[in-house]
Every structure is written in structure tokens, then in C-alpha cells.
Amino acid sequence: IDRDPKTGEPIGSLQEGATTLVTDHIPPTTLAVRKAGLHYAMNMLNGYGITSIQAAMVTSDELEAYQSIERQGELNLRVVASLWWEREKGLEQIEYLETLRTQYKSDLIRPTTVKIMQDGVMENYTAALLEPYFVPSNTRGIPMVEPELLKSAVTALDASGFQIHFHAIGDAAIRQALNAVEESIYENGQLGHRHHISHLQLIDPEDIERFAELSVVANFQPLWAYTDDYITDLTAPFLGDKRMRWMYPIRSVQKSGGMIAFGSDWSVSTANPFHQMETAITRMSAIEAIEAEPLVIEERIDRETAIEAFTINAAYVNHSEHETGSIEVGKYADLIVLTQNLFEVNELDISETKVMLTLFEGRVVHGNISEF
């Protein structure tokens, strides 16, 4: 609860978990409203050429909506559902997560992942850092799950057959996530669940090679890797040049042998993959005309890597690379037709790409096939 430093009175803003003081009082959403929202999201995603997703925060209510739409024959997505880890609870919640996995698993819905939120964000100093922010409080952020408990939770979830989907933005949270996976391998062996860490805004260089060593997928949101006001005003002054060098180090993780996959974090930012590809390639904004230097140009990647990160590598994260993610005989006809060739167009024009046609298992879910 943000408070006036002199009076101690609340000033009207809540950070991270404190928002539950309000959200706990919001009336429940009906199934009809949830289904309407899902239809909206499906149409939008299909319009961007997306036919498979990993939903990052899923409760039983959302699973009910997915299941209802699937039973109506209207689900146009392959969905890996990340079940939400309640950090106020302990290992006793695993049995409930196993029940959800059994109850809702189907041809198109796989509730086989657990989402663990390990820290906050840079802009309000809640992302967990190894060294303090350059602010009067010298805070290092907020690790949301105590690191030793995180090790126990990840080890137990891994043994139970779950993939772990970490939210980790600061270098301390990322190290804690990697340490937890390392502990699970020590206890369980390498079970091949393809645990992945999302966001990865600041990785300590000593941890970059550990992604390959531990078979942890680096799940970046590349749209954020450019010099905007969040970076210049709310991040760089409080981190300093030394740490700013390691902002979204996509190329470094790739060079070390780590698996790179991309996601959007929609609805925080656009789900348009072409905006994100261009930013990953140029390290400049694909949306705004900003006069600024690229953000750590050493970390830019080539277009082949960017395309793979959104197709076959993303399918790998979802354990579906043998079904989709590339155009091959024997895979589902999840195909799209674009307005331009991503391999030939100028890299600064990739964001202008539009999807003319989307097929899901050979069925048109966006566009009009009669136009071809």
C-alpha cells in the first residue's frame, strides 16, 4: 500500500499482491461473460495467425469456459493452461492442481503447467534484484516465494508431472527460478518437462549459460526490448549502466545454447507477433516513432531466430512440436497466409505484416479462402 512518506496515509495506489484488497470484493464473473471474452480473444488471436497458446494464469473458472466452448465445437486454439500457484498456500495445493489437470484435460486443452510468480516489475522496484536499486530505500525488490520453499514446490510439481512457468523479471528472481529447477533435477532427475522462465528483463551474466545446462527455455517478450519511457525514466536511472547492458539478453542466451521462445504477455501488451519480431531484430520500437538508440544492440537477433521463436520453439514449450509449429507432412494444417514474405521484406517493415488467412486443422478461422 503506497503511503505518503510524511503522514503515512494511503495515497491511492496498490502494488502487486496488495491489489487483492480490492479485487477480492469484485463480484464473480458469470460463465457467459467469460465465454464472450474467450470468443473475443480467439478471434483476435486467429486474426494474428495464432492457433496455439499458453495461457499464463488460469483458474477453474477459465477452464470451465474453455471446456464449454470446446464442447460446443467452437474452440479454435490449442491451449496449454498454466494453473495459478497461490503463494499464500504451500505444497498442499498440488493435489487440487492435479484434480484440475485430470478434470479438464482434453484434445485441445492441456492444464499441464503451473505458473509461479516469483517477483514483480522494475518500474515500482518489486522485481527481485541481486544488488539494490539506486533508490533511498536500497530495496532489492520482492521475492514472492521464499527461495527454499520455491525449491520444494518446483521439485514436488516436477515429480507430479507438471511443467513450471515462472514469472521472473529481476536477476535475483531468475537465479532463484534456475536454482529451483536445478534442485528438482538433483532430486528427480531430468524429467523433460521443459520448464520455462518468462520475461527475463535482467539476467546476471553468470546465469546465462545455465538455461542450456538445465534445459530451461528462455521465454522472452521481445516487444519490451527497446528504449521507451519505461526504460529511460523508470529503469535505467535505478539500475545503472552495468546492469542495463543485460536488458533482455536474447542473443546471449541463444549463443550459449539456450532455447529461445517468444510470447506476448497479452493483455499487458499486444499479441501481434510481427511487432514483436521486428523489435527483437532491431531492438527499436515497431509501434512508436521514437528517436532513440537501439536498446543494447548486441542482443539483437536475426529474423530466422525470431520466426523460430514464435513457431517451432513455442510449439516445443507446449510439447506440441510433433503436431504443429512447422509445415511438415503429418502435422496439423495449422497454416497462415501473410501479406508479405518475412524472409525478404525490409526488417523495419516486418511489423506491417497482416494475416490474410488462418487455418486451424485445415478449417478457416480467419479470412476468406475463396479470395485465393
VOGU-3710 file (C-alpha; in Angstrom, 3 decimals, decimal comma):
1> idrdpktgep> 0,000/0,000/0,000  1,691/3,190/-1,149  1,633/5,835/1,557  2,568/9,474/1,965  6,121/9,456/3,413  5,262/12,203/5,910  1,784/11,300/7,099  1,692/7,567/6,417  -1,722/7,959/4,806  -2,548/5,792/1,759
11> igslqegatt> -2,136/7,765/-1,469  -4,408/5,602/-3,609  -2,137/3,067/-5,318  -1,549/-0,596/-4,547  1,440/-2,700/-5,613  1,398/-6,392/-6,560  -0,435/-8,577/-4,012  -1,941/-5,570/-2,234  -4,404/-5,272/-5,116  -6,298/-8,225/-3,604
21> lvtdhipptt> -7,622/-5,743/-1,031  -9,807/-4,524/-3,903  -10,091/-7,483/-6,261  -11,401/-9,790/-3,538  -14,541/-7,635/-3,469  -15,261/-7,697/-7,199  -18,422/-9,766/-7,888  -17,780/-13,097/-9,639  -17,833/-13,108/-13,449  -20,507/-15,304/-14,996
31> lavrkaglhy> -19,711/-18,191/-17,335  -21,497/-16,350/-20,160  -19,250/-13,319/-19,756  -16,115/-15,477/-19,577  -17,136/-17,290/-22,766  -17,794/-13,986/-24,530  -14,340/-12,808/-23,519  -12,783/-16,040/-24,763  -14,546/-15,723/-28,130  -13,208/-12,164/-28,436
41> amnmlngygi> -9,683/-13,315/-27,616  -9,850/-16,286/-30,007  -10,970/-14,113/-32,904  -8,198/-11,608/-32,200  -5,520/-14,297/-31,894  -6,665/-16,136/-35,014  -6,506/-12,765/-36,794  -2,828/-12,567/-35,856  -2,262/-16,086/-37,201  -2,109/-17,671/-33,742
51> tsiqaamvts> -3,613/-21,136/-33,305  -1,780/-22,342/-30,161  -1,270/-20,547/-26,871  -0,031/-20,996/-23,339  -2,455/-19,125/-21,096  -0,344/-17,743/-18,272  -2,846/-17,522/-15,409  -5,735/-19,961/-15,437  -8,196/-20,815/-12,683  -11,043/-23,323/-12,606
61> deleayqsie> -13,429/-20,619/-13,845  -11,390/-20,065/-17,000  -11,021/-23,810/-17,532  -14,798/-24,114/-17,357  -15,121/-21,533/-20,146  -12,546/-23,274/-22,333  -14,240/-26,622/-21,775  -17,710/-25,284/-22,541  -16,596/-23,696/-25,812  -14,689/-26,835/-26,822
71> rqgelnlrvv> -17,762/-28,985/-26,210  -19,708/-26,650/-28,492  -17,122/-27,273/-31,214  -16,050/-23,619/-31,209  -12,551/-23,726/-29,693  -10,138/-22,608/-32,413  -6,988/-22,808/-30,290  -4,716/-25,419/-28,785  -4,449/-24,352/-25,174  -1,808/-25,172/-22,592
81> aslwwerekg> -3,269/-23,789/-19,377  -0,884/-22,542/-16,688  -2,616/-23,211/-13,385  -2,056/-20,439/-10,870  0,207/-21,143/-7,887  -1,207/-19,489/-4,770  1,837/-18,226/-2,930  -0,111/-17,902/0,329  -0,542/-21,690/0,275  2,024/-24,450/0,393
91> leqieyletl> 2,566/-27,842/-1,173  -0,904/-28,951/-0,095  -2,375/-27,193/-3,156  -0,683/-29,635/-5,545  -3,439/-32,210/-5,045  -6,024/-29,643/-6,168  -3,928/-28,756/-9,239  -3,723/-32,440/-10,111  -7,518/-32,629/-9,885  -7,899/-29,709/-12,308
101> rtqyksdlir> -5,445/-31,353/-14,699  -7,478/-34,569/-14,723  -10,869/-32,876/-14,864  -10,205/-30,512/-17,760  -7,592/-32,241/-19,929  -8,928/-32,871/-23,438  -7,894/-32,904/-27,092  -7,379/-29,125/-27,201  -6,939/-28,234/-23,519  -3,884/-29,277/-21,505
111> pttvkimqdg> -3,839/-27,989/-17,897  -0,323/-29,378/-17,532  1,590/-26,295/-16,415  1,801/-24,347/-13,156  2,520/-20,608/-13,158  4,674/-19,313/-10,297  5,024/-15,547/-9,890  8,480/-15,064/-8,380  8,772/-11,272/-8,376  7,176/-8,032/-9,541
121> vmenytaall> 8,370/-5,439/-12,069  11,256/-2,973/-12,349  9,205/0,213/-12,529  7,912/0,021/-8,957  11,033/-1,686/-7,554  9,290/-5,007/-6,906  11,381/-7,049/-9,364  13,850/-9,003/-7,224  17,488/-7,973/-7,738  20,829/-9,356/-6,597
131> epyfvpsntr> 22,024/-5,828/-5,777  19,922/-2,887/-4,542  18,101/-0,417/-6,733  19,656/3,039/-6,764  16,906/4,495/-4,570  16,993/5,837/-0,987  15,442/2,679/0,457  18,143/0,443/-1,130  15,428/-2,126/-1,720  16,223/-5,267/-3,706
141> gipmvepell> 12,608/-5,921/-4,630  10,235/-8,665/-3,528  10,865/-12,397/-3,971  7,282/-13,612/-3,816  8,051/-17,235/-2,932  10,778/-17,788/-0,363  13,672/-19,398/-2,294  13,866/-22,591/-0,229  10,104/-23,079/-0,445  10,377/-22,455/-4,187
151> ksavtaldas> 12,865/-25,315/-4,459  10,497/-27,636/-2,597  7,483/-26,555/-4,662  9,228/-26,926/-8,015  10,661/-30,312/-7,041  7,237/-31,583/-5,963  5,452/-30,194/-9,029  8,118/-31,622/-11,324  7,752/-35,038/-9,695  3,986/-34,781/-10,191
161> gfqihfhaig> 4,428/-34,266/-13,936  3,852/-30,525/-14,184  5,765/-28,064/-16,311  6,690/-24,881/-14,409  6,058/-21,470/-15,971  7,944/-18,861/-13,936  7,376/-15,127/-13,957  10,823/-13,697/-13,216  11,979/-10,232/-14,258  14,874/-9,353/-11,948
171> daairqalna> 18,234/-11,142/-11,865  17,633/-12,473/-8,332  14,237/-13,949/-9,219  15,702/-15,543/-12,342  18,532/-17,084/-10,327  16,054/-18,368/-7,739  13,993/-19,989/-10,503  17,068/-21,603/-12,050  18,204/-22,814/-8,621  14,793/-24,374/-8,036
181> veesiyengq> 14,933/-26,234/-11,350  18,474/-27,370/-10,538  17,235/-28,747/-7,203  14,400/-30,595/-8,938  16,885/-32,230/-11,322  19,064/-33,245/-8,380  16,054/-34,816/-6,631  14,069/-36,206/-9,585  16,495/-36,469/-12,466  15,827/-34,680/-15,762
191> lghrhhishl> 12,169/-35,483/-16,445  11,883/-33,383/-19,600  9,006/-31,124/-18,573  10,527/-28,113/-20,375  10,245/-25,620/-17,541  10,458/-22,043/-18,777  11,028/-18,583/-17,377  9,034/-15,674/-18,772  10,032/-12,013/-19,136  13,747/-12,213/-18,234
201> qlidpedier> 14,327/-8,478/-18,234  17,647/-8,580/-16,375  19,753/-11,746/-16,329  23,037/-11,811/-14,444  25,728/-12,844/-16,974  26,800/-15,680/-14,670  23,375/-17,291/-15,147  23,114/-17,090/-18,928  24,727/-20,460/-19,638  22,521/-22,165/-17,053
211> faelsvvanf> 19,499/-22,090/-19,372  21,192/-24,598/-21,677  22,756/-26,536/-18,805  19,395/-27,031/-17,062  17,252/-27,299/-20,240  15,196/-24,284/-19,146  13,526/-22,405/-22,001  14,076/-18,632/-22,092  10,598/-17,234/-22,786  11,156/-13,575/-23,729
221> qplwaytddy> 8,553/-10,926/-24,528  10,588/-9,100/-27,197  8,187/-6,184/-27,671  9,613/-4,670/-24,485  13,239/-4,687/-25,677  13,511/-1,110/-26,893  14,264/2,299/-25,406  10,921/3,713/-24,279  9,968/5,882/-21,315  9,769/2,822/-19,072
231> itdltapflg> 13,434/2,171/-19,798  14,787/5,738/-19,844  12,771/7,149/-16,950  11,766/4,235/-14,744  14,514/1,634/-15,168  17,928/2,922/-16,295  18,335/5,567/-13,556  17,705/2,965/-10,850  19,880/0,179/-12,295  22,937/1,932/-13,765
241> dkrmrwmypi> 24,889/1,245/-16,969  26,494/-2,018/-15,833  23,171/-3,757/-15,300  21,478/-2,051/-18,253  23,870/-3,931/-20,544  21,966/-7,107/-19,677  18,463/-5,914/-20,534  16,624/-8,716/-22,362  19,830/-10,557/-23,389  18,170/-12,683/-26,066
251> rsvqksggmi> 21,222/-13,116/-28,282  23,476/-14,029/-25,345  21,172/-16,829/-24,202  20,922/-18,110/-27,768  24,717/-18,027/-28,270  25,173/-20,047/-25,075  22,960/-22,788/-26,484  19,756/-21,920/-24,663  16,344/-22,443/-26,240  14,638/-19,131/-27,098
261> afgsdwsvst> 10,849/-18,890/-27,283  8,687/-15,791/-27,588  5,335/-14,848/-26,113  3,273/-11,676/-25,852  2,074/-11,367/-22,243  -1,196/-10,147/-23,745  -3,229/-8,318/-22,493  -0,359/-6,355/-20,934  0,892/-5,651/-24,465  -0,173/-6,535/-27,979
271> anpfhqmeta> -0,425/-10,156/-29,068  0,700/-9,166/-32,586  3,764/-11,371/-33,241  5,010/-9,233/-36,146  5,506/-6,179/-33,933  7,423/-8,360/-31,528  9,593/-9,979/-34,213  10,638/-6,586/-35,579  11,573/-5,316/-32,119  13,638/-8,443/-31,399
281> itrmsaieai> 15,509/-7,946/-34,679  16,047/-4,163/-34,460  15,883/-3,513/-30,670  13,771/-0,477/-31,590  10,055/0,201/-31,311  7,896/-1,369/-34,003  4,890/0,671/-32,896  6,060/4,184/-31,989  8,302/6,562/-33,918  10,819/7,166/-31,141
291> eaeplvieer> 14,121/8,930/-31,755  16,331/6,749/-29,595  19,255/4,393/-29,853  18,531/0,655/-30,039  18,400/-0,997/-26,633  21,648/-2,980/-26,243  22,172/-3,586/-29,970  24,487/-6,522/-29,149  21,406/-8,500/-28,160  19,548/-8,225/-31,472
301> idretaieaf> 18,803/-11,483/-33,293  18,272/-12,420/-36,931  14,845/-12,911/-38,453  15,172/-16,686/-38,705  15,674/-16,881/-34,947  12,721/-14,555/-34,333  10,414/-16,614/-36,555  11,524/-19,885/-34,969  10,922/-18,423/-31,503  7,276/-17,810/-32,382
311> tinaayvnhs> 6,691/-21,081/-34,240  8,605/-24,326/-33,704  10,271/-23,217/-30,458  6,970/-22,047/-28,974  5,481/-25,392/-30,000  8,382/-27,081/-28,210  7,489/-25,259/-24,985  3,948/-26,589/-25,311  5,141/-30,166/-26,034  3,457/-29,970/-29,447
321> ehetgsievg> 6,379/-29,672/-31,861  5,443/-33,018/-33,401  1,919/-31,748/-34,147  2,392/-28,129/-35,170  4,932/-25,273/-35,255  6,248/-26,024/-38,765  4,887/-27,034/-42,156  5,574/-30,753/-42,462  3,774/-33,843/-43,674  1,917/-35,479/-40,795
331> kyadlivltq> 1,364/-32,306/-38,763  -1,926/-30,475/-38,307  -2,828/-27,990/-41,047  -2,453/-25,002/-38,734  -1,367/-22,630/-41,501  -1,411/-18,918/-42,289  -1,092/-16,778/-45,418  0,668/-13,419/-44,984  0,654/-10,209/-46,991  4,444/-10,286/-47,364
341> nlfevneldi> 7,407/-12,653/-47,154  9,041/-12,283/-43,734  12,358/-13,535/-45,121  12,520/-10,933/-47,897  10,862/-7,770/-46,603  12,965/-4,975/-45,034  13,350/-5,695/-41,325  11,795/-2,312/-40,498  8,628/-3,333/-42,357  8,025/-6,669/-40,636
351> setkvmltlf> 5,550/-5,012/-38,280  3,393/-4,056/-41,281  2,640/-7,738/-41,970  -1,005/-8,735/-41,944  -2,583/-12,201/-41,848  -4,866/-12,835/-44,827  -5,903/-16,369/-43,926  -5,651/-18,626/-40,868  -6,395/-22,348/-40,959  -6,897/-24,444/-37,835
361> egrvvhgnis> -6,691/-28,154/-38,640  -7,407/-27,154/-42,249  -10,528/-25,216/-41,288  -10,722/-21,468/-41,998  -10,898/-19,498/-38,737  -9,812/-16,113/-40,160  -10,093/-14,658/-43,638  -11,809/-15,954/-46,749  -10,274/-18,850/-48,672  -12,349/-18,045/-51,768
371> ef> -10,165/-14,976/-52,318  -7,171/-17,186/-53,176
//
